[in-house]
């Protein structure tokens, strides 16, 4: 689970916000995040998004994905 691209992307975003605004800023963040995935999100990925939303309720997550079966054909 540590190397899931969704997790890495959201952790990098949180780290950048903490460096810029301080550790206490996370619950107060607002805005949106757009993620693109080459295939549908797994159940683990959905769990990662849920954890992120619980930590940062003011940030909306938008996800776009392709079907890897058609993209690579």
TORTOR-306695 format. One record per atom (N, C-alpha, C, CB): x, y, z; atom name; residue in three letters; residue number from 1; chain. Coordinates in steps of 0.1 Angstrom, whole numbers, plus 2048, in hexadecimal, padded with zeros to 3 digits. Each point is the difference from the previous one (the first is absolute). Glycine has a CB too. Example, Ala and Ser with C-alpha at 12.3 -4.5 7.8 and 13.67 -1.06 7.14 Angstrom:
% TORTOR-306695
c1 = 884, c2 = 7C7, c3 = 84E, at = N, aa = ALA, i = 1, ch = A .
c1 = 7F7, c2 = 80C, c3 = 800, at = CA, aa = ALA, i = 1, ch = A .
c1 = 809, c2 = 80C, c3 = 800, at = C, aa = ALA, i = 1, ch = A .
c1 = 7ED, c2 = 7F4, c3 = 80C, at = CB, aa = ALA, i = 1, ch = A .
c1 = 80F, c2 = 817, c3 = 7ED, at = N, aa = SER, i = 2, ch = A .
c1 = 809, c2 = 80B, c3 = 800, at = CA, aa = SER, i = 2, ch = A .
c1 = 7F8, c2 = 80B, c3 = 808, at = C, aa = SER, i = 2, ch = A .
c1 = 80C, c2 = 7FA, c3 = 7EA, at = CB, aa = SER, i = 2, ch = A .
***
This chain:
% TORTOR-306695
c1 = 808, c2 = 7F4, c3 = 800, at = N, aa = UNK, i = 1, ch = A .
c1 = 7F8, c2 = 80C, c3 = 800, at = CA, aa = UNK, i = 1, ch = A .
c1 = 809, c2 = 80D, c3 = 800, at = C, aa = UNK, i = 1, ch = A .
c1 = 7EE, c2 = 7F3, c3 = 80C, at = CB, aa = UNK, i = 1, ch = A .
c1 = 81E, c2 = 80C, c3 = 7F9, at = N, aa = UNK, i = 2, ch = A .
c1 = 808, c2 = 80B, c3 = 801, at = CA, aa = UNK, i = 2, ch = A .
c1 = 804, c2 = 807, c3 = 7F2, at = C, aa = UNK, i = 2, ch = A .
c1 = 809, c2 = 7F6, c3 = 815, at = CB, aa = UNK, i = 2, ch = A .
c1 = 7F7, c2 = 802, c3 = 7E1, at = N, aa = UNK, i = 3, ch = A .
c1 = 804, c2 = 805, c3 = 7F3, at = CA, aa = UNK, i = 3, ch = A .
c1 = 7F5, c2 = 803, c3 = 7F6, at = C, aa = UNK, i = 3, ch = A .
c1 = 815, c2 = 7F3, c3 = 803, at = CB, aa = UNK, i = 3, ch = A .
c1 = 7DE, c2 = 80C, c3 = 802, at = N, aa = UNK, i = 4, ch = A .
c1 = 7F5, c2 = 804, c3 = 7F7, at = CA, aa = UNK, i = 4, ch = A .
c1 = 802, c2 = 80E, c3 = 7FB, at = C, aa = UNK, i = 4, ch = A .
c1 = 7F1, c2 = 7F0, c3 = 80D, at = CB, aa = UNK, i = 4, ch = A .
c1 = 80D, c2 = 812, c3 = 7E7, at = N, aa = UNK, i = 5, ch = A .
c1 = 802, c2 = 80D, c3 = 7FA, at = CA, aa = UNK, i = 5, ch = A .
c1 = 7F6, c2 = 80B, c3 = 806, at = C, aa = UNK, i = 5, ch = A .
c1 = 808, c2 = 7F5, c3 = 7EB, at = CB, aa = UNK, i = 5, ch = A .
c1 = 7EC, c2 = 807, c3 = 819, at = N, aa = UNK, i = 6, ch = A .
c1 = 7F7, c2 = 809, c3 = 806, at = CA, aa = UNK, i = 6, ch = A .
c1 = 805, c2 = 805, c3 = 80D, at = C, aa = UNK, i = 6, ch = A .
c1 = 7ED, c2 = 7F4, c3 = 7F5, at = CB, aa = UNK, i = 6, ch = A .
c1 = 818, c2 = 802, c3 = 813, at = N, aa = UNK, i = 7, ch = A .
c1 = 806, c2 = 803, c3 = 80D, at = CA, aa = UNK, i = 7, ch = A .
c1 = 80C, c2 = 809, c3 = 7FF, at = C, aa = UNK, i = 7, ch = A .
c1 = 7F7, c2 = 7EA, c3 = 809, at = CB, aa = UNK, i = 7, ch = A .
c1 = 812, c2 = 813, c3 = 7EE, at = N, aa = UNK, i = 8, ch = A .
c1 = 80C, c2 = 808, c3 = 7FF, at = CA, aa = UNK, i = 8, ch = A .
c1 = 7FC, c2 = 80F, c3 = 7FC, at = C, aa = UNK, i = 8, ch = A .
c1 = 80D, c2 = 7EB, c3 = 7F9, at = CB, aa = UNK, i = 8, ch = A .
c1 = 7EA, c2 = 816, c3 = 7FD, at = N, aa = UNK, i = 9, ch = A .
c1 = 7FC, c2 = 80D, c3 = 7FC, at = CA, aa = UNK, i = 9, ch = A .
c1 = 7FA, c2 = 809, c3 = 80B, at = C, aa = UNK, i = 9, ch = A .
c1 = 7FC, c2 = 7F6, c3 = 7E9, at = CB, aa = UNK, i = 9, ch = A .
c1 = 7FB, c2 = 804, c3 = 81F, at = N, aa = UNK, i = 10, ch = A .
c1 = 7F9, c2 = 807, c3 = 80A, at = CA, aa = UNK, i = 10, ch = A .
c1 = 80A, c2 = 803, c3 = 80C, at = C, aa = UNK, i = 10, ch = A .
c1 = 7EA, c2 = 7F6, c3 = 7F9, at = CB, aa = UNK, i = 10, ch = A .
c1 = 81F, c2 = 801, c3 = 80A, at = N, aa = UNK, i = 11, ch = A .
c1 = 80A, c2 = 803, c3 = 80A, at = CA, aa = UNK, i = 11, ch = A .
c1 = 80A, c2 = 80B, c3 = 7FC, at = C, aa = UNK, i = 11, ch = A .
c1 = 7FE, c2 = 7E8, c3 = 807, at = CB, aa = UNK, i = 11, ch = A .
c1 = 805, c2 = 818, c3 = 7EC, at = N, aa = UNK, i = 12, ch = A .
c1 = 809, c2 = 80B, c3 = 7FB, at = CA, aa = UNK, i = 12, ch = A .
c1 = 7F9, c2 = 80E, c3 = 802, at = C, aa = UNK, i = 12, ch = A .
c1 = 80B, c2 = 7F0, c3 = 7F0, at = CB, aa = UNK, i = 12, ch = A .
c1 = 7E8, c2 = 810, c3 = 80C, at = N, aa = UNK, i = 13, ch = A .
c1 = 7F8, c2 = 80C, c3 = 801, at = CA, aa = UNK, i = 13, ch = A .
c1 = 7FF, c2 = 805, c3 = 80F, at = C, aa = UNK, i = 13, ch = A .
c1 = 7F3, c2 = 7F8, c3 = 7EC, at = CB, aa = UNK, i = 13, ch = A .
c1 = 80A, c2 = 7FF, c3 = 81D, at = N, aa = UNK, i = 14, ch = A .
c1 = 800, c2 = 803, c3 = 80E, at = CA, aa = UNK, i = 14, ch = A .
c1 = 80D, c2 = 805, c3 = 806, at = C, aa = UNK, i = 14, ch = A .
c1 = 7EE, c2 = 7EF, c3 = 803, at = CB, aa = UNK, i = 14, ch = A .
c1 = 81D, c2 = 80B, c3 = 7F8, at = N, aa = UNK, i = 15, ch = A .
c1 = 80D, c2 = 804, c3 = 805, at = CA, aa = UNK, i = 15, ch = A .
c1 = 803, c2 = 80E, c3 = 7FB, at = C, aa = UNK, i = 15, ch = A .
c1 = 808, c2 = 7E8, c3 = 800, at = CB, aa = UNK, i = 15, ch = A .
c1 = 7F5, c2 = 81B, c3 = 7F3, at = N, aa = UNK, i = 16, ch = A .
c1 = 802, c2 = 80E, c3 = 7FB, at = CA, aa = UNK, i = 16, ch = A .
c1 = 7F8, c2 = 80A, c3 = 808, at = C, aa = UNK, i = 16, ch = A .
c1 = 804, c2 = 7F6, c3 = 7E9, at = CB, aa = UNK, i = 16, ch = A .
c1 = 7EF, c2 = 807, c3 = 81A, at = N, aa = UNK, i = 17, ch = A .
c1 = 7F8, c2 = 809, c3 = 807, at = CA, aa = UNK, i = 17, ch = A .
c1 = 805, c2 = 802, c3 = 80E, at = C, aa = UNK, i = 17, ch = A .
c1 = 7EC, c2 = 7F8, c3 = 7F3, at = CB, aa = UNK, i = 17, ch = A .
c1 = 819, c2 = 7FE, c3 = 814, at = N, aa = UNK, i = 18, ch = A .
c1 = 806, c2 = 801, c3 = 80D, at = CA, aa = UNK, i = 18, ch = A .
c1 = 80C, c2 = 809, c3 = 800, at = C, aa = UNK, i = 18, ch = A .
c1 = 7F7, c2 = 7E9, c3 = 806, at = CB, aa = UNK, i = 18, ch = A .
c1 = 812, c2 = 815, c3 = 7F0, at = N, aa = UNK, i = 19, ch = A .
c1 = 80C, c2 = 808, c3 = 7FF, at = CA, aa = UNK, i = 19, ch = A .
c1 = 7FD, c2 = 80E, c3 = 7FD, at = C, aa = UNK, i = 19, ch = A .
c1 = 80C, c2 = 7ED, c3 = 7F7, at = CB, aa = UNK, i = 19, ch = A .
c1 = 7E9, c2 = 816, c3 = 802, at = N, aa = UNK, i = 20, ch = A .
c1 = 7FD, c2 = 80E, c3 = 7FC, at = CA, aa = UNK, i = 20, ch = A .
c1 = 7F8, c2 = 807, c3 = 80B, at = C, aa = UNK, i = 20, ch = A .
c1 = 7FF, c2 = 7F9, c3 = 7E8, at = CB, aa = UNK, i = 20, ch = A .
c1 = 7F8, c2 = 800, c3 = 81F, at = N, aa = UNK, i = 21, ch = A .
c1 = 7F6, c2 = 806, c3 = 809, at = CA, aa = UNK, i = 21, ch = A .
c1 = 801, c2 = 7FB, c3 = 80F, at = C, aa = UNK, i = 21, ch = A .
c1 = 7F2, c2 = 803, c3 = 7EC, at = CB, aa = UNK, i = 21, ch = A .
c1 = 816, c2 = 7F3, c3 = 816, at = N, aa = UNK, i = 22, ch = A .
c1 = 801, c2 = 7FA, c3 = 80E, at = CA, aa = UNK, i = 22, ch = A .
c1 = 7F7, c2 = 7F4, c3 = 802, at = C, aa = UNK, i = 22, ch = A .
c1 = 806, c2 = 817, c3 = 808, at = CB, aa = UNK, i = 22, ch = A .
c1 = 7FE, c2 = 7E1, c3 = 802, at = N, aa = UNK, i = 23, ch = A .
c1 = 7F8, c2 = 7F3, c3 = 802, at = CA, aa = UNK, i = 23, ch = A .
c1 = 7F2, c2 = 802, c3 = 804, at = C, aa = UNK, i = 23, ch = A .
c1 = 815, c2 = 7F7, c3 = 808, at = CB, aa = UNK, i = 23, ch = A .
c1 = 7E7, c2 = 814, c3 = 7FE, at = N, aa = UNK, i = 24, ch = A .
c1 = 7F3, c2 = 803, c3 = 804, at = CA, aa = UNK, i = 24, ch = A .
c1 = 7F6, c2 = 803, c3 = 7F5, at = C, aa = UNK, i = 24, ch = A .
c1 = 809, c2 = 807, c3 = 816, at = CB, aa = UNK, i = 24, ch = A .
c1 = 7FC, c2 = 7FC, c3 = 7DE, at = N, aa = UNK, i = 25, ch = A .
c1 = 7F8, c2 = 804, c3 = 7F5, at = CA, aa = UNK, i = 25, ch = A .
c1 = 7F8, c2 = 7F6, c3 = 7FA, at = C, aa = UNK, i = 25, ch = A .
c1 = 811, c2 = 810, c3 = 7FB, at = CB, aa = UNK, i = 25, ch = A .
c1 = 7F2, c2 = 7E3, c3 = 806, at = N, aa = UNK, i = 26, ch = A .
c1 = 7FA, c2 = 7F5, c3 = 7F9, at = CA, aa = UNK, i = 26, ch = A .
c1 = 7F1, c2 = 800, c3 = 801, at = C, aa = UNK, i = 26, ch = A .
c1 = 815, c2 = 7F3, c3 = 803, at = CB, aa = UNK, i = 26, ch = A .
c1 = 7E5, c2 = 80D, c3 = 809, at = N, aa = UNK, i = 27, ch = A .
c1 = 7F1, c2 = 800, c3 = 800, at = CA, aa = UNK, i = 27, ch = A .
c1 = 7F9, c2 = 80C, c3 = 7FA, at = C, aa = UNK, i = 27, ch = A .
c1 = 803, c2 = 7F2, c3 = 815, at = CB, aa = UNK, i = 27, ch = A .
c1 = 805, c2 = 819, c3 = 7EA, at = N, aa = UNK, i = 28, ch = A .
c1 = 7FA, c2 = 80C, c3 = 7FB, at = CA, aa = UNK, i = 28, ch = A .
c1 = 802, c2 = 802, c3 = 7F1, at = C, aa = UNK, i = 28, ch = A .
c1 = 805, c2 = 80A, c3 = 816, at = CB, aa = UNK, i = 28, ch = A .
c1 = 802, c2 = 7ED, c3 = 7E3, at = N, aa = UNK, i = 29, ch = A .
c1 = 802, c2 = 801, c3 = 7F2, at = CA, aa = UNK, i = 29, ch = A .
c1 = 7F3, c2 = 7FF, c3 = 7F8, at = C, aa = UNK, i = 29, ch = A .
c1 = 817, c2 = 7F7, c3 = 803, at = CB, aa = UNK, i = 29, ch = A .
c1 = 7E8, c2 = 810, c3 = 7F2, at = N, aa = UNK, i = 30, ch = A .
c1 = 7F4, c2 = 7FF, c3 = 7F8, at = CA, aa = UNK, i = 30, ch = A .
c1 = 805, c2 = 801, c3 = 7F1, at = C, aa = UNK, i = 30, ch = A .
c1 = 7F1, c2 = 80B, c3 = 812, at = CB, aa = UNK, i = 30, ch = A .
c1 = 806, c2 = 7F0, c3 = 7E5, at = N, aa = UNK, i = 31, ch = A .
c1 = 803, c2 = 800, c3 = 7F2, at = CA, aa = UNK, i = 31, ch = A .
c1 = 7FD, c2 = 7F3, c3 = 7FA, at = C, aa = UNK, i = 31, ch = A .
c1 = 812, c2 = 811, c3 = 803, at = CB, aa = UNK, i = 31, ch = A .
c1 = 7F5, c2 = 7EB, c3 = 7F3, at = N, aa = UNK, i = 32, ch = A .
c1 = 7FE, c2 = 7F3, c3 = 7F9, at = CA, aa = UNK, i = 32, ch = A .
c1 = 80D, c2 = 7FA, c3 = 7FC, at = C, aa = UNK, i = 32, ch = A .
c1 = 7E9, c2 = 808, c3 = 7F9, at = CB, aa = UNK, i = 32, ch = A .
c1 = 816, c2 = 7EB, c3 = 805, at = N, aa = UNK, i = 33, ch = A .
c1 = 80B, c2 = 7F8, c3 = 7FA, at = CA, aa = UNK, i = 33, ch = A .
c1 = 7FB, c2 = 7F8, c3 = 7F5, at = C, aa = UNK, i = 33, ch = A .
c1 = 80C, c2 = 7FF, c3 = 816, at = CB, aa = UNK, i = 33, ch = A .
c1 = 7FB, c2 = 802, c3 = 7DE, at = N, aa = UNK, i = 34, ch = A .
c1 = 7FC, c2 = 7F8, c3 = 7F5, at = CA, aa = UNK, i = 34, ch = A .
c1 = 80B, c2 = 7F5, c3 = 7FE, at = C, aa = UNK, i = 34, ch = A .
c1 = 7F4, c2 = 813, c3 = 7F5, at = CB, aa = UNK, i = 34, ch = A .
c1 = 807, c2 = 7E1, c3 = 80A, at = N, aa = UNK, i = 35, ch = A .
c1 = 80A, c2 = 7F4, c3 = 7FE, at = CA, aa = UNK, i = 35, ch = A .
c1 = 7FC, c2 = 7F9, c3 = 7F3, at = C, aa = UNK, i = 35, ch = A .
c1 = 804, c2 = 7FE, c3 = 819, at = CB, aa = UNK, i = 35, ch = A .
c1 = 806, c2 = 7FE, c3 = 7DF, at = N, aa = UNK, i = 36, ch = A .
c1 = 7FD, c2 = 7F7, c3 = 7F4, at = CA, aa = UNK, i = 36, ch = A .
c1 = 807, c2 = 7F3, c3 = 803, at = C, aa = UNK, i = 36, ch = A .
c1 = 7FF, c2 = 814, c3 = 7F0, at = CB, aa = UNK, i = 36, ch = A .
c1 = 7FA, c2 = 7E1, c3 = 80D, at = N, aa = UNK, i = 37, ch = A .
c1 = 805, c2 = 7F3, c3 = 801, at = CA, aa = UNK, i = 37, ch = A .
c1 = 7FE, c2 = 7F9, c3 = 7F3, at = C, aa = UNK, i = 37, ch = A .
c1 = 7FB, c2 = 800, c3 = 819, at = CB, aa = UNK, i = 37, ch = A .
c1 = 80F, c2 = 7F7, c3 = 7E4, at = N, aa = UNK, i = 38, ch = A .
c1 = 7FF, c2 = 7F9, c3 = 7F3, at = CA, aa = UNK, i = 38, ch = A .
c1 = 7F6, c2 = 7F4, c3 = 800, at = C, aa = UNK, i = 38, ch = A .
c1 = 817, c2 = 807, c3 = 7FC, at = CB, aa = UNK, i = 38, ch = A .
c1 = 7E4, c2 = 7F6, c3 = 810, at = N, aa = UNK, i = 39, ch = A .
c1 = 7F6, c2 = 7F6, c3 = 802, at = CA, aa = UNK, i = 39, ch = A .
c1 = 7F7, c2 = 803, c3 = 80C, at = C, aa = UNK, i = 39, ch = A .
c1 = 810, c2 = 7EF, c3 = 7F6, at = CB, aa = UNK, i = 39, ch = A .
c1 = 7E5, c2 = 80A, c3 = 80B, at = N, aa = UNK, i = 40, ch = A .
c1 = 7F7, c2 = 802, c3 = 80B, at = CA, aa = UNK, i = 40, ch = A .
c1 = 807, c2 = 7FF, c3 = 80E, at = C, aa = UNK, i = 40, ch = A .
c1 = 7ED, c2 = 7F8, c3 = 7F2, at = CB, aa = UNK, i = 40, ch = A .
c1 = 80E, c2 = 80F, c3 = 817, at = N, aa = UNK, i = 41, ch = A .
c1 = 805, c2 = 800, c3 = 80E, at = CA, aa = UNK, i = 41, ch = A .
c1 = 7FC, c2 = 7F4, c3 = 807, at = C, aa = UNK, i = 41, ch = A .
c1 = 800, c2 = 819, c3 = 801, at = CB, aa = UNK, i = 41, ch = A .
c1 = 809, c2 = 7E1, c3 = 807, at = N, aa = UNK, i = 42, ch = A .
c1 = 7FE, c2 = 7F4, c3 = 808, at = CA, aa = UNK, i = 42, ch = A .
c1 = 7F8, c2 = 804, c3 = 80D, at = C, aa = UNK, i = 42, ch = A .
c1 = 815, c2 = 7F5, c3 = 7F6, at = CB, aa = UNK, i = 42, ch = A .
c1 = 7E7, c2 = 801, c3 = 811, at = N, aa = UNK, i = 43, ch = A .
c1 = 7FA, c2 = 802, c3 = 80D, at = CA, aa = UNK, i = 43, ch = A .
c1 = 809, c2 = 807, c3 = 809, at = C, aa = UNK, i = 43, ch = A .
c1 = 7F2, c2 = 7EB, c3 = 7FD, at = CB, aa = UNK, i = 43, ch = A .
c1 = 81B, c2 = 811, c3 = 802, at = N, aa = UNK, i = 44, ch = A .
c1 = 80A, c2 = 806, c3 = 809, at = CA, aa = UNK, i = 44, ch = A .
c1 = 801, c2 = 80F, c3 = 7FC, at = C, aa = UNK, i = 44, ch = A .
c1 = 80D, c2 = 7EA, c3 = 802, at = CB, aa = UNK, i = 44, ch = A .
c1 = 7F3, c2 = 819, c3 = 7F1, at = N, aa = UNK, i = 45, ch = A .
c1 = 801, c2 = 80E, c3 = 7FC, at = CA, aa = UNK, i = 45, ch = A .
c1 = 7F4, c2 = 808, c3 = 805, at = C, aa = UNK, i = 45, ch = A .
c1 = 80C, c2 = 7F9, c3 = 7EC, at = CB, aa = UNK, i = 45, ch = A .
c1 = 7E8, c2 = 801, c3 = 814, at = N, aa = UNK, i = 46, ch = A .
c1 = 7F4, c2 = 807, c3 = 806, at = CA, aa = UNK, i = 46, ch = A .
c1 = 802, c2 = 803, c3 = 80F, at = C, aa = UNK, i = 46, ch = A .
c1 = 7F1, c2 = 7F5, c3 = 7EE, at = CB, aa = UNK, i = 46, ch = A .
c1 = 815, c2 = 801, c3 = 819, at = N, aa = UNK, i = 47, ch = A .
c1 = 803, c2 = 802, c3 = 80E, at = CA, aa = UNK, i = 47, ch = A .
c1 = 809, c2 = 80B, c3 = 802, at = C, aa = UNK, i = 47, ch = A .
c1 = 7FC, c2 = 7E8, c3 = 804, at = CB, aa = UNK, i = 47, ch = A .
c1 = 80E, c2 = 819, c3 = 7F3, at = N, aa = UNK, i = 48, ch = A .
c1 = 80A, c2 = 80B, c3 = 801, at = CA, aa = UNK, i = 48, ch = A .
c1 = 7F9, c2 = 80E, c3 = 7FF, at = C, aa = UNK, i = 48, ch = A .
c1 = 812, c2 = 7F1, c3 = 7F7, at = CB, aa = UNK, i = 48, ch = A .
c1 = 7E5, c2 = 810, c3 = 7FF, at = N, aa = UNK, i = 49, ch = A .
c1 = 7F8, c2 = 80C, c3 = 7FE, at = CA, aa = UNK, i = 49, ch = A .
c1 = 7F8, c2 = 803, c3 = 80C, at = C, aa = UNK, i = 49, ch = A .
c1 = 800, c2 = 7FC, c3 = 7E7, at = CB, aa = UNK, i = 49, ch = A .
c1 = 7F9, c2 = 7FA, c3 = 81F, at = N, aa = UNK, i = 50, ch = A .
c1 = 7F8, c2 = 802, c3 = 80C, at = CA, aa = UNK, i = 50, ch = A .
c1 = 808, c2 = 805, c3 = 80C, at = C, aa = UNK, i = 50, ch = A .
c1 = 7F1, c2 = 7EE, c3 = 7F8, at = CB, aa = UNK, i = 50, ch = A .
c1 = 81B, c2 = 80D, c3 = 80A, at = N, aa = UNK, i = 51, ch = A .
c1 = 809, c2 = 804, c3 = 80A, at = CA, aa = UNK, i = 51, ch = A .
c1 = 804, c2 = 80F, c3 = 7FE, at = C, aa = UNK, i = 51, ch = A .
c1 = 808, c2 = 7E8, c3 = 804, at = CB, aa = UNK, i = 51, ch = A .
c1 = 7FB, c2 = 81B, c3 = 7EF, at = N, aa = UNK, i = 52, ch = A .
c1 = 804, c2 = 80E, c3 = 7FD, at = CA, aa = UNK, i = 52, ch = A .
c1 = 7F5, c2 = 80A, c3 = 803, at = C, aa = UNK, i = 52, ch = A .
c1 = 810, c2 = 7F7, c3 = 7EF, at = CB, aa = UNK, i = 52, ch = A .
c1 = 7E4, c2 = 805, c3 = 80D, at = N, aa = UNK, i = 53, ch = A .
c1 = 7F4, c2 = 809, c3 = 802, at = CA, aa = UNK, i = 53, ch = A .
c1 = 7FD, c2 = 801, c3 = 80F, at = C, aa = UNK, i = 53, ch = A .
c1 = 7F7, c2 = 7F9, c3 = 7EA, at = CB, aa = UNK, i = 53, ch = A .
c1 = 80C, c2 = 7FD, c3 = 81E, at = N, aa = UNK, i = 54, ch = A .
c1 = 7FD, c2 = 801, c3 = 80E, at = CA, aa = UNK, i = 54, ch = A .
c1 = 80B, c2 = 80A, c3 = 806, at = C, aa = UNK, i = 54, ch = A .
c1 = 7F7, c2 = 7E8, c3 = 801, at = CB, aa = UNK, i = 54, ch = A .
c1 = 815, c2 = 818, c3 = 7FA, at = N, aa = UNK, i = 55, ch = A .
c1 = 80A, c2 = 809, c3 = 805, at = CA, aa = UNK, i = 55, ch = A .
c1 = 7FE, c2 = 80E, c3 = 7FB, at = C, aa = UNK, i = 55, ch = A .
c1 = 810, c2 = 7ED, c3 = 801, at = CB, aa = UNK, i = 55, ch = A .
c1 = 7EC, c2 = 814, c3 = 7F3, at = N, aa = UNK, i = 56, ch = A .
c1 = 7FF, c2 = 80D, c3 = 7F9, at = CA, aa = UNK, i = 56, ch = A .
c1 = 7F2, c2 = 802, c3 = 7FA, at = C, aa = UNK, i = 56, ch = A .
c1 = 819, c2 = 800, c3 = 7FB, at = CB, aa = UNK, i = 56, ch = A .
c1 = 7DD, c2 = 802, c3 = 80E, at = N, aa = UNK, i = 57, ch = A .
c1 = 7F2, c2 = 800, c3 = 7FB, at = CA, aa = UNK, i = 57, ch = A .
c1 = 7FD, c2 = 80B, c3 = 7F6, at = C, aa = UNK, i = 57, ch = A .
c1 = 7FA, c2 = 7F6, c3 = 815, at = CB, aa = UNK, i = 57, ch = A .
c1 = 80D, c2 = 815, c3 = 7EB, at = N, aa = UNK, i = 58, ch = A .
c1 = 7FE, c2 = 80B, c3 = 7F7, at = CA, aa = UNK, i = 58, ch = A .
c1 = 805, c2 = 7FE, c3 = 7F2, at = C, aa = UNK, i = 58, ch = A .
c1 = 800, c2 = 80E, c3 = 814, at = CB, aa = UNK, i = 58, ch = A .
c1 = 807, c2 = 7E7, c3 = 7E9, at = N, aa = UNK, i = 59, ch = A .
c1 = 806, c2 = 7FE, c3 = 7F3, at = CA, aa = UNK, i = 59, ch = A .
c1 = 7F8, c2 = 7F5, c3 = 7F8, at = C, aa = UNK, i = 59, ch = A .
c1 = 817, c2 = 807, c3 = 809, at = CB, aa = UNK, i = 59, ch = A .
c1 = 7E4, c2 = 7FD, c3 = 7EC, at = N, aa = UNK, i = 60, ch = A .
c1 = 7F8, c2 = 7F7, c3 = 7F7, at = CA, aa = UNK, i = 60, ch = A .
c1 = 80A, c2 = 7F8, c3 = 7F7, at = C, aa = UNK, i = 60, ch = A .
c1 = 7EC, c2 = 810, c3 = 800, at = CB, aa = UNK, i = 60, ch = A .
c1 = 811, c2 = 7E3, c3 = 7FE, at = N, aa = UNK, i = 61, ch = A .
c1 = 809, c2 = 7F8, c3 = 7F8, at = CA, aa = UNK, i = 61, ch = A .
c1 = 7F8, c2 = 7FD, c3 = 7F3, at = C, aa = UNK, i = 61, ch = A .
c1 = 80C, c2 = 7F6, c3 = 814, at = CB, aa = UNK, i = 61, ch = A .
c1 = 7FA, c2 = 80C, c3 = 7E1, at = N, aa = UNK, i = 62, ch = A .
c1 = 7FB, c2 = 7FC, c3 = 7F3, at = CA, aa = UNK, i = 62, ch = A .
c1 = 809, c2 = 7F6, c3 = 7F9, at = C, aa = UNK, i = 62, ch = A .
c1 = 7F5, c2 = 817, c3 = 7FE, at = CB, aa = UNK, i = 62, ch = A .
c1 = 805, c2 = 7DE, c3 = 7FE, at = N, aa = UNK, i = 63, ch = A .
c1 = 808, c2 = 7F5, c3 = 7FB, at = CA, aa = UNK, i = 63, ch = A .
c1 = 7FC, c2 = 7FD, c3 = 7F1, at = C, aa = UNK, i = 63, ch = A .
c1 = 803, c2 = 7F6, c3 = 817, at = CB, aa = UNK, i = 63, ch = A .
c1 = 806, c2 = 809, c3 = 7E0, at = N, aa = UNK, i = 64, ch = A .
c1 = 7FD, c2 = 7FC, c3 = 7F2, at = CA, aa = UNK, i = 64, ch = A .
c1 = 809, c2 = 7F4, c3 = 7FE, at = C, aa = UNK, i = 64, ch = A .
c1 = 7FB, c2 = 818, c3 = 7F8, at = CB, aa = UNK, i = 64, ch = A .
c1 = 7FF, c2 = 7DE, c3 = 800, at = N, aa = UNK, i = 65, ch = A .
c1 = 808, c2 = 7F4, c3 = 7FD, at = CA, aa = UNK, i = 65, ch = A .
c1 = 7FD, c2 = 7FB, c3 = 7F3, at = C, aa = UNK, i = 65, ch = A .
c1 = 801, c2 = 7FB, c3 = 818, at = CB, aa = UNK, i = 65, ch = A .
c1 = 808, c2 = 7FE, c3 = 7E2, at = N, aa = UNK, i = 66, ch = A .
c1 = 7FE, c2 = 7F8, c3 = 7F3, at = CA, aa = UNK, i = 66, ch = A .
c1 = 7FE, c2 = 7F2, c3 = 804, at = C, aa = UNK, i = 66, ch = A .
c1 = 80D, c2 = 811, c3 = 7F2, at = CB, aa = UNK, i = 66, ch = A .
c1 = 7EF, c2 = 7E7, c3 = 804, at = N, aa = UNK, i = 67, ch = A .
c1 = 801, c2 = 7F2, c3 = 801, at = CA, aa = UNK, i = 67, ch = A .
c1 = 80D, c2 = 7FB, c3 = 7FB, at = C, aa = UNK, i = 67, ch = A .
c1 = 7E6, c2 = 7FE, c3 = 7FE, at = CB, aa = UNK, i = 67, ch = A .
c1 = 822, c2 = 7FC, c3 = 80A, at = N, aa = UNK, i = 68, ch = A .
c1 = 80D, c2 = 7FC, c3 = 7FC, at = CA, aa = UNK, i = 68, ch = A .
c1 = 7FF, c2 = 7F6, c3 = 7F4, at = C, aa = UNK, i = 68, ch = A .
c1 = 809, c2 = 804, c3 = 818, at = CB, aa = UNK, i = 68, ch = A .
c1 = 7ED, c2 = 7F4, c3 = 7E8, at = N, aa = UNK, i = 69, ch = A .
c1 = 7FE, c2 = 7F6, c3 = 7F6, at = CA, aa = UNK, i = 69, ch = A .
c1 = 7FF, c2 = 807, c3 = 7F2, at = C, aa = UNK, i = 69, ch = A .
c1 = 7F5, c2 = 7F0, c3 = 810, at = CB, aa = UNK, i = 69, ch = A .
c1 = 804, c2 = 81B, c3 = 7EF, at = N, aa = UNK, i = 70, ch = A .
c1 = 7FE, c2 = 807, c3 = 7F3, at = CA, aa = UNK, i = 70, ch = A .
c1 = 80C, c2 = 809, c3 = 7FD, at = C, aa = UNK, i = 70, ch = A .
c1 = 7E7, c2 = 7FE, c3 = 803, at = CB, aa = UNK, i = 70, ch = A .
c1 = 81F, c2 = 808, c3 = 807, at = N, aa = UNK, i = 71, ch = A .
c1 = 80B, c2 = 80A, c3 = 7FE, at = CA, aa = UNK, i = 71, ch = A .
c1 = 80C, c2 = 7F9, c3 = 7FB, at = C, aa = UNK, i = 71, ch = A .
c1 = 7F7, c2 = 80E, c3 = 813, at = CB, aa = UNK, i = 71, ch = A .
c1 = 80C, c2 = 7E6, c3 = 7F2, at = N, aa = UNK, i = 72, ch = A .
c1 = 80C, c2 = 7F9, c3 = 7FB, at = CA, aa = UNK, i = 72, ch = A .
c1 = 7FE, c2 = 7F7, c3 = 7F4, at = C, aa = UNK, i = 72, ch = A .
c1 = 808, c2 = 801, c3 = 818, at = CB, aa = UNK, i = 72, ch = A .
c1 = 7EC, c2 = 7FE, c3 = 7E3, at = N, aa = UNK, i = 73, ch = A .
c1 = 7FD, c2 = 7F7, c3 = 7F5, at = CA, aa = UNK, i = 73, ch = A .
c1 = 805, c2 = 806, c3 = 7F3, at = C, aa = UNK, i = 73, ch = A .
c1 = 7EC, c2 = 7F7, c3 = 80C, at = CB, aa = UNK, i = 73, ch = A .
***
